[in-house]
Amino acid sequence: MRIHIGTDHAAFETKNAIVAALEQAGYEVVDHGAHRLDPEDDYPRFIIPAAQAVAAEAGSLGLVLGGSGNGEVIAANKVPGVRAALIHSLETARLARQHNDAQVASIGARMHSSEECVALALAFLETEFSGQARHQRRIDQLSRYESSGRLDD
């Protein structure tokens, strides 16, 4: 499975640890940056391309990282067709996939150790969407709103 990843300076070292762990686990990782530590860089420059790549490539997933993960999840959710979730525990990582079929997870590197971030990423990537009708119905409502600006059928 191909994983698209992006971060700014706040999670630069954590991103590198996650990339190494994912590659060791057999994932194909596409690194959308940052490729060097620059305390003045801006997360949208890295997060949006990672989310766009996920939206363009069926079956791929994404990880976006920052200090808190909040700005990154907002940026990823601006990309049409992307459902991104802020994950902060193994349970929220799994539920983002099981209930929301999220394709992108946002992780706050300043909120967790590097090892915890790796565990969160793996929990997200290893969990499948449940396919339950109630969850699919809600996802469909969001998709309709995204395309038409309306909630009604």
C-alpha positions in Angstrom: 0.0 0.0 0.0 1.2 3.5 -0.8 1.3 6.0 2.0 1.6 9.8 1.3 3.1 11.7 4.2 3.7 15.4 4.8 4.8 17.6 7.7 6.3 21.0 8.5 9.2 21.7 10.8 7.2 20.9 14.0 7.2 17.1 13.2 10.2 16.8 10.9 12.1 14.3 13.1 8.9 12.4 13.9 8.1 12.1 10.2 11.5 10.6 9.5 10.9 8.0 12.3 7.5 7.1 10.9 8.8 6.8 7.3 11.5 4.4 8.5 9.1 2.3 10.5 6.6 2.2 7.6 9.2 1.2 5.1 10.4 -1.5 7.4 6.8 -2.8 7.7 6.6 -3.0 3.9 4.7 0.1 3.1 5.6 2.2 0.1 6.0 5.8 1.4 5.9 8.9 -0.7 7.4 11.8 1.3 5.9 15.2 0.3 8.2 17.1 2.7 9.4 18.9 4.4 12.8 17.6 3.2 14.9 19.8 5.4 14.3 21.4 8.8 13.2 25.0 8.4 11.5 26.6 11.4 9.9 29.2 9.1 8.2 26.8 6.7 4.4 26.6 6.4 2.5 23.4 6.7 -0.1 23.9 3.9 2.8 23.6 1.4 3.4 20.0 2.5 0.0 18.8 3.7 -2.1 19.8 0.8 0.1 18.0 -1.8 0.0 14.8 0.4 -3.8 15.0 0.7 -4.2 15.7 -3.1 -2.1 12.6 -3.8 -4.3 10.5 -1.6 -7.5 11.9 -3.3 -6.0 11.1 -6.7 -4.8 7.6 -5.9 -7.5 5.1 -4.9 -6.4 2.7 -2.3 -3.7 5.0 -0.9 -3.7 6.5 2.6 -2.1 9.6 4.1 -0.4 10.8 7.2 0.0 14.5 8.0 2.0 15.7 10.9 2.5 18.9 12.8 2.9 20.2 16.3 -0.7 19.7 17.4 -2.1 18.2 14.2 -4.9 20.7 14.2 -3.8 22.9 11.3 -2.8 19.9 9.3 -6.2 18.2 9.6 -7.9 21.4 8.6 -5.6 21.8 5.5 -6.1 18.1 4.5 -9.9 18.5 4.7 -9.8 21.4 2.3 -8.9 18.9 -0.5 -12.0 17.7 -2.2 -12.7 14.0 -1.6 -10.5 13.7 1.5 -11.7 12.7 4.9 -9.0 13.5 7.4 -9.2 12.8 11.1 -7.1 14.1 14.0 -6.0 11.0 15.9 -4.7 11.2 19.5 -5.1 7.6 20.7 -5.1 4.1 19.4 -8.9 4.1 19.7 -9.3 7.3 17.7 -6.9 6.0 15.1 -8.9 2.8 14.6 -12.3 4.6 14.7 -11.2 7.1 12.1 -10.9 4.1 9.7 -13.7 1.9 11.0 -16.5 4.5 11.2 -15.4 7.3 9.0 -13.3 5.6 6.3 -10.8 8.4 6.8 -8.1 8.3 4.2 -5.8 10.7 6.0 -4.7 10.8 9.7 -3.3 13.9 11.3 -1.0 13.4 14.3 0.4 16.1 16.6 4.1 15.3 17.1 4.4 17.6 20.1 1.6 15.7 21.8 3.2 12.3 21.7 6.6 10.6 21.8 8.0 9.5 18.5 7.3 5.8 19.4 3.6 6.7 20.2 3.3 8.5 16.8 4.6 5.4 15.0 2.0 3.3 16.9 -0.8 5.7 16.1 0.2 5.7 12.4 0.3 1.9 12.3 -3.0 1.5 14.1 -4.6 3.8 11.5 -3.0 2.1 8.5 -3.8 -1.4 9.7 -7.5 -0.8 10.3 -10.2 -1.3 7.7 -13.5 0.5 7.2 -16.3 -1.5 8.8 -18.6 -1.0 5.8 -21.6 -0.8 8.2 -24.6 0.8 6.5 -25.0 3.5 9.1 -21.4 4.7 8.7 -21.6 4.5 4.9 -24.8 6.5 5.0 -23.1 9.3 6.9 -20.1 9.3 4.6 -22.5 9.5 1.6 -24.2 12.5 3.2 -20.8 14.3 3.6 -19.9 13.5 0.0 -23.2 14.9 -1.3 -22.7 18.1 0.8 -19.2 18.4 -0.5 -20.3 18.2 -4.2 -23.6 20.1 -4.0 -23.4 22.3 -0.8 -26.7 20.7 0.3 -27.5 18.0 2.8 -30.9 17.0 1.4 -31.2 14.1 -1.0 
